Amino acid sequence: MAAMKAISSHLSMGQPERGSRRNAGYFMRFMIMLAVVIAVFSVLFHFIMLYEGREYSWITGLYWTLTVMSTLGFGDITFRSDLGMLFSIVVLLTGIVSLLIVLPSTFIQFVYNPWLESQKKKEAQHNVPAGVKKHVIIVGVSPITRNLAQVLTRYGFYNVMLCPTTQQALDLMDQGIHAVVGDYDDSDVYRKLRAESARMVVALDNDVRNTNVAFSLREYAGEVPMVARAEKDESIDILKLAGCTRVFQFRKALGHSLTRRVVTGRLNVSQLASFGPLVIAETSVKQTTLGGLTIKECDLRGRLGINVVGLWDHGEFKNPLPSTELEDHMVMVLAGTREQIEAFSAALGREIPADEAPGPVLVLGAGRVGTAAALALKERGLDVVVVDKQNVAPKLPGIRVQVGDAADLATLERAGIRTAPSIIITTHDDDINTYLTIYCRRLRPDVQIISRSNLDRNVHVLHAAGANLVLSLASLVSTRIINLLEPGRVFMLNEGLNIFRADAGAELAGKTLINSGIRKNTRCNVVAVKTVEGEMLVNPDPKREFREGDELFLIGDSSAETAYYERYWPDRGLLEDEEPSAEKSLRAALLR
């Protein structure tokens, strides 16, 4: 009893919270009640033994009571009378309930769990280290924010995620993410996060919570840039009035992105990014006259000055070789000037015969992503049919809606799946998207399937299921935030595909593109060079020698980018004298 009292006292002192003191009080009351029961049974043992004509010491009575209640056995002391045996049964049952059931659960609930929670609170962070600045504060715990935190860390941005519970913070810390415990609507929490010196605050919770975050943040830090997500159209103005610098509708943006590569009856070259005269674009091989030819046979560089810098093949990005054959399911990534891209569209578009005219593009699912995709396709003048279990025609004026289950063959046939050139799958459940992808691929082996993914880890699953293109909401969010934080330095073109800038440095000075080994060693392609004089050389001459002051524009996936930095530019990063310019660019980008 004394030991348990000491434990409870220690816990109460260690956790001065009112709830902890109340838990310790409950446990102490149970222990007092248990002590009284043991004392009563010990006294009754003494008198029943006298009734049987035997006499034992009071210590013996306590020993017998604890032995029976703990179910260890009667030992050498037993009753002979029916009264004594009945008393033994009562003591035994009381011991089973109180010592074997109630005591362990009471100890766990009122002693061990509060102690464990106090240890967790000590491990979890409640502020950022002193001296931290130019960091990114992420509000909201979800797979999307976890992905954002990991991407920011990969690009060298120190970031912290604000979590409402200790357990969430510890789970994120186990994943290598900096997490801080605090309430979203407490301005003092943002003081502990040093929000006034943060580079950006990103709120990715629901619209109502994001509004509250903006108000609470502005009470302490009035100037820090804040980016928020809005689900509803009417929330955009509310969030801006609350203090958000920039508001994005990421799901609507994802819907527009899904339509970018839709195969139609005419050539569609989509511009992905532009840097001065340099334009990065992509198009489906199926829409051109290049199907079946090799890169060398196409001779796009010699004919039009365009360079094929990459190929998407069933979701895998490949560096093309002169011997690489272009197949209809592939998507080409092109680099050139605006004029060269326009010349490519005019010269190489494939004319579709009238008897091969495609049917409508199918959009499966009419949520925010599906609605945005359908409206974007309509704006391009394409025939669209939306398949959904609900009648969503009122929010899709001028677009045919086929009511029914997308997994039902009759529904899909009424929608036009037999002649559809493309199918866009937009439900919010990755499992359903995978299921529909497999089903549609079985029905139409030749159709183009574009699918949405919520989580990055499911992108490869959907590609394996048969999707030609998969875009994830998590990557879209990370792309937007990275491009705001570091305008022009890195541009994420697609899932894992980046265009980035790097100084040539002493490692490349005096070498040509041919003998530099960039492509062989890193799998990156140099698409442009900005000379010391400021001239932009798009698709530079492979025999031109690099100079130390040259700035290279390269394209490659994440691993290729990392390989380039490790081999050719190990000391990358913003210099101190570059910081004001970067901050100025960030603020300008946010206020656009």
Backbone hydrogen bonds, N-H to C=O, Kabsch-Sander energy under -0.5 kcal/mol:
donor,donor_aa,acceptor,acceptor_aa,energy
5,K,1,M,-2.5
6,A,2,A,-1.9
7,I,3,A,-2.2
8,S,4,M,-2.6
9,S,5,K,-2.3
10,H,6,A,-2.4
11,L,7,I,-2.6
12,S,8,S,-2.4
13,M,9,S,-2.2
14,G,10,H,-2.8
15,Q,11,L,-1.9
21,R,17,E,-1.9
22,R,18,R,-2.1
23,N,19,G,-2.1
24,A,20,S,-2.2
25,G,21,R,-1.9
26,Y,22,R,-2.2
27,F,23,N,-2.1
28,M,24,A,-2.2
29,R,25,G,-2.1
30,F,26,Y,-2.0
31,M,27,F,-2.2
32,I,28,M,-2.2
33,M,29,R,-2.4
34,L,30,F,-2.5
35,A,31,M,-2.1
36,V,32,I,-2.1
37,V,33,M,-2.2
38,I,34,L,-2.3
39,A,35,A,-2.2
40,V,36,V,-2.6
41,F,37,V,-2.5
42,S,38,I,-2.1
43,V,39,A,-2.0
44,L,40,V,-2.6
45,F,41,F,-2.2
46,H,42,S,-1.6
47,F,43,V,-1.8
48,I,44,L,-2.6
49,M,45,F,-2.1
50,L,46,H,-1.5
51,Y,47,F,-1.9
52,E,48,I,-1.4
53,G,50,L,-1.1
54,R,49,M,-3.1
61,G,57,S,-1.7
62,L,58,W,-1.9
63,Y,59,I,-2.5
64,W,60,T,-2.8
65,T,61,G,-2.2
66,L,62,L,-2.3
67,T,63,Y,-2.1
68,V,64,W,-2.3
69,M,65,T,-2.7
70,S,66,L,-1.8
71,T,68,V,-1.5
72,L,67,T,-1.8
73,G,67,T,-0.9
77,I,74,F,-1.5
78,T,76,D,-0.6
85,M,81,S,-2.3
86,L,82,D,-2.7
87,F,83,L,-2.3
88,S,84,G,-2.2
89,I,85,M,-2.0
90,V,86,L,-2.0
91,V,87,F,-2.5
92,L,88,S,-2.6
93,L,89,I,-2.7
94,T,90,V,-2.4
95,G,91,V,-2.3
96,I,92,L,-2.2
97,V,93,L,-2.1
98,S,94,T,-2.9
99,L,95,G,-2.3
100,L,95,G,-1.2
100,L,96,I,-0.7
101,I,96,I,-0.5
101,I,97,V,-0.7
102,V,97,V,-3.0
103,L,98,S,-2.2
105,S,101,I,-1.6
106,T,102,V,-2.7
107,F,103,L,-2.8
108,I,104,P,-2.5
109,Q,105,S,-2.5
110,F,106,T,-2.8
111,V,107,F,-1.8
112,Y,107,F,-2.7
113,N,108,I,-3.0
115,W,111,V,-1.9
116,L,112,Y,-3.1
117,E,113,N,-2.8
118,S,114,P,-2.1
119,Q,115,W,-2.0
120,K,116,L,-2.2
121,K,117,E,-2.4
122,K,118,S,-1.5
123,E,119,Q,-1.7
124,A,120,K,-2.8
125,Q,179,A,-0.6
128,V,192,K,-1.9
132,V,129,P,-1.7
134,K,197,S,-2.9
136,V,158,Y,-2.1
137,I,200,M,-2.4
138,I,136,V,-0.5
138,I,160,V,-3.1
139,V,202,V,-3.2
140,G,138,I,-0.5
140,G,162,L,-1.1
142,S,140,G,-0.6
146,R,142,S,-2.3
147,N,143,P,-2.0
148,L,144,I,-2.2
149,A,145,T,-2.5
150,Q,146,R,-2.0
151,V,147,N,-2.3
152,L,148,L,-2.7
153,T,149,A,-2.1
154,R,150,Q,-2.0
155,Y,151,V,-1.6
156,G,153,T,-1.5
157,F,152,L,-2.9
158,Y,156,G,-0.6
160,V,136,V,-2.4
161,M,178,H,-2.4
162,L,138,I,-3.0
162,L,160,V,-0.5
163,C,161,M,-0.5
163,C,180,V,-3.2
169,A,165,T,-1.7
170,L,166,T,-2.4
171,D,167,Q,-2.5
172,L,168,Q,-2.2
173,M,169,A,-2.3
174,D,170,L,-2.1
175,Q,171,D,-0.8
175,Q,172,L,-0.5
176,G,173,M,-1.6
177,I,172,L,-2.5
179,A,177,I,-0.6
180,V,161,M,-2.8
181,V,125,Q,-2.9
182,G,163,C,-2.6
186,D,183,D,-1.3
187,S,185,D,-0.6
189,V,186,D,-1.1
190,Y,186,D,-0.9
191,R,187,S,-1.1
192,K,188,D,-1.9
193,L,189,V,-1.5
194,R,191,R,-1.3
195,A,190,Y,-2.7
197,S,194,R,-1.4
198,A,195,A,-1.3
199,R,135,H,-3.2
200,M,135,H,-1.3
201,V,225,P,-2.1
202,V,137,I,-3.3
203,A,201,V,-0.5
203,A,227,V,-2.9
204,L,139,V,-2.7
204,L,202,V,-0.6
210,N,206,N,-2.8
211,T,207,D,-1.9
212,N,208,V,-1.9
213,V,209,R,-2.6
214,A,210,N,-2.3
215,F,211,T,-2.1
216,S,212,N,-2.5
217,L,213,V,-2.7
218,R,214,A,-2.3
219,E,215,F,-1.0
220,Y,216,S,-0.6
220,Y,217,L,-1.3
221,A,217,L,-3.3
222,G,220,Y,-0.6
227,V,201,V,-2.9
228,A,246,R,-2.2
229,R,203,A,-1.6
230,A,248,F,-2.8
235,S,232,K,-0.8
236,I,233,D,-1.3
238,I,234,E,-0.9
239,L,235,S,-2.7
240,K,236,I,-2.0
241,L,237,D,-2.4
242,A,238,I,-1.8
243,G,239,L,-0.7
243,G,240,K,-0.7
244,C,239,L,-2.3
245,T,226,M,-1.8
246,R,226,M,-1.9
248,F,228,A,-2.4
250,F,248,F,-0.8
253,A,249,Q,-2.2
254,L,250,F,-2.3
255,G,251,R,-2.0
256,H,252,K,-1.9
257,S,253,A,-2.2
258,L,254,L,-2.2
259,T,255,G,-0.8
259,T,256,H,-0.6
260,R,257,S,-1.3
262,V,259,T,-1.4
264,T,266,R,-0.5
270,S,268,N,-0.7
270,S,282,E,-2.6
271,Q,269,V,-0.5
272,L,270,S,-0.5
272,L,280,I,-3.2
273,A,280,I,-1.7
275,F,278,L,-2.6
278,L,275,F,-1.9
279,V,336,G,-2.9
280,I,273,A,-3.0
281,A,279,V,-0.5
281,A,334,L,-2.3
282,E,270,S,-2.0
283,T,332,M,-1.8
285,V,330,M,-2.4
286,K,328,D,-1.1
287,Q,284,S,-1.1
288,T,285,V,-2.0
289,T,348,L,-1.2
292,G,326,L,-3.4
293,L,290,L,-2.2
295,I,324,T,-1.6
296,K,322,P,-2.3
298,C,294,T,-2.1
299,D,295,I,-1.6
303,R,299,D,-2.5
304,L,300,L,-2.5
305,G,300,L,-1.0
305,G,301,R,-0.8
306,I,300,L,-1.3
307,N,335,A,-2.2
309,V,307,N,-0.9
309,V,333,V,-2.0
310,G,333,V,-1.0
311,L,318,K,-2.1
312,W,331,V,-2.8
313,D,311,L,-0.6
313,D,316,E,-2.8
314,H,312,W,-0.5
315,G,468,N,-0.6
316,E,313,D,-1.4
318,K,311,L,-2.9
324,T,321,L,-2.0
326,L,293,L,-3.2
327,E,325,E,-0.5
330,M,327,E,-1.8
331,V,312,W,-1.6
332,M,283,T,-2.9
333,V,310,G,-2.7
334,L,281,A,-3.5
334,L,332,M,-0.6
335,A,307,N,-2.0
336,G,279,V,-1.9
341,I,337,T,-2.3
342,E,338,R,-2.2
343,A,339,E,-2.2
344,F,340,Q,-2.1
345,S,341,I,-2.0
346,A,342,E,-2.0
347,A,343,A,-2.1
348,L,344,F,-2.2
349,G,345,S,-0.7
350,R,287,Q,-2.7
352,I,265,G,-0.6
356,E,353,P,-1.6
357,A,354,A,-1.4
359,G,419,T,-3.1
361,V,383,D,-2.9
362,L,422,S,-2.1
363,V,385,V,-2.5
364,L,362,L,-0.5
364,L,424,I,-3.2
365,G,363,V,-0.8
365,G,387,V,-2.8
371,T,367,G,-2.7
372,A,368,R,-2.0
373,A,369,V,-2.2
374,A,370,G,-2.6
375,L,371,T,-2.4
376,A,372,A,-2.1
377,L,373,A,-2.2
378,K,374,A,-2.1
379,E,375,L,-2.1
380,R,376,A,-1.1
381,G,378,K,-1.9
382,L,377,L,-2.1
385,V,361,V,-2.4
386,V,400,R,-2.5
387,V,363,V,-2.8
388,D,386,V,-0.5
388,D,402,Q,-1.7
392,V,390,Q,-1.2
395,K,392,V,-1.1
396,L,393,A,-1.7
399,I,396,L,-1.8
400,R,384,V,-1.0
402,Q,386,V,-3.3
403,V,401,V,-0.7
404,G,388,D,-2.2
408,D,405,D,-1.9
409,L,407,A,-0.5
412,L,408,D,-2.1
413,E,409,L,-2.6
414,R,410,A,-2.2
415,A,411,T,-1.6
416,G,412,L,-1.2
417,I,412,L,-2.0
419,T,416,G,-1.1
420,A,416,G,-0.9
423,I,448,Q,-2.7
424,I,362,L,-3.2
425,I,423,I,-0.6
425,I,450,I,-2.8
426,T,364,L,-2.6
426,T,424,I,-0.6
430,D,428,H,-0.6
433,N,429,D,-2.2
434,T,430,D,-2.3
435,Y,431,D,-2.3
436,L,432,I,-2.9
437,T,433,N,-2.1
438,I,434,T,-2.2
439,Y,435,Y,-2.1
440,C,436,L,-2.9
441,R,437,T,-2.3
442,R,438,I,-1.8
443,L,439,Y,-1.9
444,R,440,C,-2.8
447,V,444,R,-1.2
448,Q,421,P,-1.8
449,I,447,V,-0.5
450,I,423,I,-3.1
450,I,448,Q,-0.5
451,S,469,L,-2.7
452,R,425,I,-2.1
453,S,471,L,-2.4
458,N,455,L,-1.3
459,V,456,D,-1.7
462,L,458,N,-2.2
463,H,459,V,-2.0
464,A,460,H,-2.4
465,A,461,V,-1.6
466,G,462,L,-0.7
466,G,463,H,-1.0
467,A,462,L,-2.2
468,N,449,I,-2.4
469,L,449,I,-1.6
471,L,451,S,-1.9
473,L,453,S,-2.1
474,A,454,N,-0.8
476,L,472,S,-1.8
477,V,473,L,-2.3
478,S,474,A,-2.2
479,T,475,S,-2.6
480,R,476,L,-2.1
481,I,477,V,-2.2
482,I,478,S,-2.7
483,N,479,T,-2.3
484,L,480,R,-1.4
485,L,481,I,-2.4
486,E,482,I,-2.5
489,R,486,E,-1.0
490,V,486,E,-1.1
491,F,499,I,-2.9
493,L,491,F,-0.8
493,L,497,L,-2.3
494,N,497,L,-1.5
496,G,494,N,-0.8
497,L,494,N,-1.0
498,N,496,G,-0.6
498,N,556,G,-3.2
499,I,491,F,-2.9
500,F,554,L,-2.4
501,R,489,R,-2.2
502,A,552,L,-1.9
504,A,550,D,-2.7
505,G,548,E,-1.3
508,L,504,A,-0.9
508,L,505,G,-0.7
509,A,505,G,-1.2
510,G,546,F,-3.0
511,K,508,L,-2.3
513,L,542,P,-0.8
513,L,544,R,-0.7
514,I,542,P,-1.6
516,S,512,T,-1.0
521,N,517,G,-3.0
522,T,518,I,-2.1
523,R,518,I,-0.6
523,R,519,R,-1.5
524,C,518,I,-0.8
525,N,555,I,-2.2
527,V,525,N,-0.7
527,V,553,F,-2.6
528,A,553,F,-1.3
529,V,537,L,-1.9
530,K,551,E,-3.2
531,T,529,V,-0.7
531,T,535,E,-2.7
534,G,531,T,-1.7
537,L,529,V,-3.3
537,L,535,E,-0.6
538,V,536,M,-0.8
539,N,527,V,-3.1
544,R,541,D,-2.0
546,F,511,K,-3.2
550,D,547,R,-2.0
551,E,530,K,-2.4
552,L,502,A,-3.3
552,L,550,D,-0.5
553,F,528,A,-2.7
554,L,500,F,-2.9
554,L,552,L,-0.6
555,I,525,N,-2.2
556,G,498,N,-2.4
558,S,496,G,-1.0
561,E,557,D,-2.4
562,T,558,S,-2.2
563,A,559,S,-2.2
564,Y,560,A,-2.1
565,Y,561,E,-2.2
566,E,562,T,-2.3
567,R,563,A,-1.7
568,Y,564,Y,-3.2
569,W,564,Y,-0.9
569,W,565,Y,-1.0
572,R,569,W,-1.1
578,E,575,L,-1.5
579,E,575,L,-0.7
579,E,576,E,-0.9
582,A,578,E,-2.1
583,E,579,E,-2.6
584,K,580,P,-2.4
585,S,581,S,-2.3
586,L,582,A,-2.3
587,R,583,E,-2.4
588,A,584,K,-2.1
589,A,585,S,-2.4
590,L,586,L,-2.3
591,L,587,R,-1.7
592,R,588,A,-0.6
592,R,589,A,-0.7
